[in-house]
Structure formats: C-alpha cells, structure tokens
Amino acid sequence: MSKRVLFIEHDHVSPTGPLGERFVDHGFEISSVAVVPADKFETPNVSVAWPEFTDFDVVIPLGSPWGVWEDERIGNWLLPELKHVRKAHDAGVPIMGICFGGQLMARALGGRVERAERAEVGWLTIESTSANLPSGPWFQYHWDRWHTPAIATEIARTSVGPQAFIAGRTLALQFHPEINLEILDLWLAMDGGCAEVESVGIDPEALREETKSVQEQARVRTHALVDYFLNSIAPSTPTVE
C-alpha cells in the first residue's frame, strides 16, 4: 500500500516544486486540497470540505497570502483547519508546516502569531542549531512571525523571529523550501506581486535572476530537508539533533 502525503494549497499558486518531487522519490502518492480558488482570491472567507487529515501518512500545510491571525478575514476555513491539524498532530500524523503552514502549527500548538517588525523577502540565511538544517540561503516571503509554542523545540531563527521548530512529529518552517523560478514567477505575476516585493526595496527582476542562479543548490538542500524530516522527525520515535 502506497504512502500518502496531503498538501494543503491555501491559494491557487502553490505548486509543490522540489518539495513534492522529493516525496515522490520516497514513494509517496501526492494528494492536495485547494482552499481559496482564483475566483475567490479577493473574498477569501470561503467554506472548505476538508478531508480527514488522519487518513494520510504526512500532512503539509503550505503558504498563504493571508495571516494565521486573520480570523475575521478567513475564519470560515482557518478555524476548522486549526482544529484539523491539531487533531492530526495529537494522533501522531507527521506534519511539515511551510511559512503560513508553520505559523498555523505554532498557533495550533499553543503559540502566538503576529505581524513582524519587518518583512523577510528573498534568499536569506538563518541561524540553525541543527546539523540537519543548514543555514541556507532559504527563500523567505513573509510579513508575520510566530512565537514558538512551549511544547516545541526551536531549531532555527533570524533577527526577525523563529524559523523552525520541532514538536513531536511536527516540523514547522518559516521559509519556503518548495520555491523555484517557476513558483516565484507565479507569485510575481499575481496582482500586486511585484509591488509587494518592491515595497521592501527588492527589484523583482534581480530576485528572479538570483533565484535562477541558486535554485539547483536550493533543490539539493530541500531534498536533504525532506530526507531529514522523514528519517528523523516522522518516525514514531522522533529525534532532535
């Protein structure tokens, strides 16, 4: 029987890139649930028919242009999703939260999410205490930060805030290991995408060129990160190294 990984795609521009590629390498069948379709992007407080997360071997909540703290704006699906990921975590389902997904896990496990003092956008290094999580550079694209839950062990941060934690069989990440040029182009092509990047003093074309030049090395790091997650965190007796 094949293993199943569920990717939660909160918007319509969430390909899984080298992240999904590595799960396929490990023999996983990929399933996905789409949350906010393209035609509801401006009115994202939709209702979602969630699958049962505990039916999957791994759950991966991906990024989102909305905030984990925006209950009034997206609460119709955010609040149920928080309950689903907490139930899955408590049941021992391995979870890898990416950016919004990492913040989602922070809130679901008792931490707090808020607007950061400044945005982190582009290829940035992190301060890691784990030999299995290299300093990067990793791609960042966020304006929020989490406060690590008391039950978790933080394993990476920057001056803006935490970048990774482990809690049981959950790994939360603030950065985007799935990014490549194809995905970045989708984000920049969205309404306001280039302006969003320019608002923090970054030239979109320069960001594209940098991504093009580093994406192969980043792909290798992402594959190693998935290996670490599956070999050291997802097993029934996870280890923190």
C-alpha positions in Angstrom: 0.0 0.0 0.0 1.5 3.3 -1.0 2.1 6.1 1.4 0.0 9.3 1.1 1.0 12.9 1.6 -1.6 15.7 1.7 -0.5 19.1 0.5 -2.8 21.9 1.7 -2.7 24.6 -1.0 -4.2 27.7 0.6 -4.3 29.7 -2.7 -4.2 29.0 -6.4 -0.5 29.5 -6.9 1.0 26.8 -4.6 2.9 24.2 -6.7 5.0 21.9 -4.5 8.2 22.2 -6.5 11.2 20.2 -5.3 9.4 19.5 -2.0 6.8 17.4 -3.7 9.4 16.0 -6.0 11.3 14.5 -3.1 8.2 13.0 -1.5 7.6 11.2 -4.8 11.2 10.0 -4.7 10.3 8.4 -1.3 7.4 6.6 -2.8 4.6 8.9 -1.7 1.3 9.4 -3.6 0.5 13.1 -3.6 -2.9 14.4 -2.8 -3.9 18.0 -2.4 -6.8 20.1 -1.1 -7.3 23.6 -2.6 -8.6 26.2 -0.2 -9.2 29.5 -1.9 -9.7 29.3 -5.7 -8.6 32.0 -8.1 -12.0 33.5 -8.5 -12.4 33.9 -4.7 -9.0 35.5 -4.1 -10.5 38.9 -3.3 -13.1 37.4 -1.0 -11.2 34.5 0.6 -13.5 33.7 3.5 -14.8 30.5 1.8 -16.0 27.3 3.3 -14.0 24.1 2.6 -14.9 20.5 2.6 -11.8 19.3 4.5 -10.7 15.7 4.1 -9.8 13.7 7.2 -6.2 14.6 7.9 -5.6 11.4 9.9 -6.2 9.3 6.8 -2.8 10.5 5.4 0.7 9.5 6.3 2.0 13.1 6.1 0.3 16.4 6.1 1.9 19.6 4.6 0.1 22.9 5.0 1.7 25.3 2.5 2.0 29.1 2.4 -0.7 31.7 2.1 -1.1 35.4 1.3 -3.3 35.8 4.4 -2.3 35.7 8.0 -2.9 33.0 10.6 -4.2 35.7 12.9 -6.9 37.0 10.4 -9.9 35.2 11.9 -12.4 37.7 10.6 -11.0 37.6 7.1 -10.5 33.8 6.6 -12.1 32.3 9.7 -14.5 30.1 7.8 -11.7 27.8 6.8 -8.8 28.9 9.1 -10.5 27.9 12.4 -11.6 24.4 11.1 -8.1 23.9 9.7 -6.5 24.7 13.1 -8.7 22.0 14.6 -7.8 19.5 11.9 -4.0 20.0 12.2 -4.1 19.8 16.0 -6.1 16.6 15.8 -3.7 15.2 13.3 -0.7 16.2 15.4 -2.2 14.7 18.6 -2.9 11.5 16.6 0.8 11.3 15.7 0.5 12.2 12.0 3.8 13.7 10.8 3.3 17.4 9.7 5.6 19.8 7.9 4.2 23.3 8.0 5.6 25.8 5.4 5.6 29.6 6.1 1.8 30.1 6.8 1.7 26.4 7.5 4.5 26.8 10.1 2.6 29.7 11.7 -0.5 27.6 11.6 1.2 24.8 13.6 2.6 27.4 16.0 -0.9 28.7 16.8 -2.5 25.2 16.8 0.0 24.0 19.4 -0.4 27.0 21.7 1.9 29.6 20.3 1.1 33.0 19.0 1.3 34.6 15.5 1.6 38.4 14.9 2.8 40.9 12.4 6.6 41.0 12.3 8.6 44.2 12.9 9.7 43.9 9.3 9.2 41.6 6.3 11.7 39.0 5.2 11.8 38.6 1.4 14.4 36.9 -0.7 17.2 34.4 -0.2 18.4 34.8 3.4 20.5 32.8 5.8 19.1 31.5 9.1 20.8 30.7 12.4 20.3 27.0 12.9 21.1 24.9 15.9 20.6 21.6 14.0 23.2 20.0 11.8 20.4 18.7 9.7 19.0 22.1 8.9 21.7 24.1 7.0 21.8 27.9 7.3 20.7 28.2 3.6 20.2 30.5 2.0 16.5 29.7 2.1 13.7 31.7 0.3 11.7 34.0 2.6 8.4 35.7 1.7 6.5 36.7 4.8 5.4 39.7 6.9 4.4 37.8 10.0 6.2 35.8 12.7 5.3 33.2 15.3 6.1 32.8 19.0 7.3 29.2 19.4 4.9 27.0 21.5 6.0 25.9 24.9 5.8 22.2 23.8 8.2 22.8 20.9 11.9 22.9 20.5 13.2 25.8 18.3 16.0 24.8 16.0 16.4 28.0 13.8 15.8 31.7 13.9 16.8 35.1 12.4 16.8 38.5 14.0 13.1 38.9 13.0 11.9 35.7 14.7 11.9 31.9 14.8 12.5 30.0 11.6 11.9 26.4 12.6 10.7 24.2 15.5 10.0 20.6 16.2 7.1 19.4 18.3 6.7 15.6 18.4 6.3 14.6 14.7 5.7 18.1 13.5 8.3 20.3 11.8 7.4 24.0 11.3 9.3 26.1 8.9 9.1 29.9 8.3 10.9 29.8 4.9 9.8 28.2 1.6 11.8 25.1 0.7 9.5 24.5 -2.3 10.5 27.6 -4.2 11.9 27.6 -7.7 11.8 30.1 -10.5 8.5 28.7 -11.8 6.8 29.3 -8.5 8.3 32.7 -8.0 7.1 33.8 -11.4 3.6 32.7 -10.4 3.8 34.9 -7.3 5.2 37.9 -9.1 2.5 37.6 -11.8 -0.3 37.9 -9.2 -2.0 41.3 -8.8 0.4 43.4 -6.7 3.1 40.7 -6.6 5.9 42.9 -8.0 4.7 45.9 -6.0 4.8 43.8 -2.8 8.4 42.8 -3.4 9.3 46.4 -4.4 7.7 47.7 -1.2 10.6 46.1 0.8 13.3 47.5 -1.5 13.8 44.5 -3.8 13.9 44.6 -7.6 11.7 41.8 -8.9 13.9 41.1 -11.8 17.0 40.9 -9.6 15.1 38.4 -7.4 14.3 36.3 -10.4 17.9 36.3 -11.6 19.1 35.3 -8.1 16.5 32.5 -7.9 17.5 31.2 -11.3 21.2 31.1 -10.2 20.7 29.4 -6.8 17.6 27.1 -7.4 19.6 24.0 -8.2 21.7 24.3 -4.9 18.4 25.1 -3.1 16.8 22.0 -4.6 19.6 19.8 -3.1 19.0 21.4 0.3 15.3 20.9 0.0 15.7 17.2 -0.8 18.0 16.8 2.2 15.5 18.6 4.4 12.7 16.1 3.3 15.1 13.2 4.0 15.7 14.6 7.5 12.0 15.1 8.2 11.1 11.5 7.0 14.1 9.8 8.6 14.4 11.7 11.9 11.1 13.5 12.7 8.3 11.5 11.1 9.2 8.1 12.7 7.3 7.0 15.8 10.2 8.0 18.0 11.4 11.3 16.6 14.8 12.7 17.4 16.1 16.3 17.7 19.7 16.7 16.6 
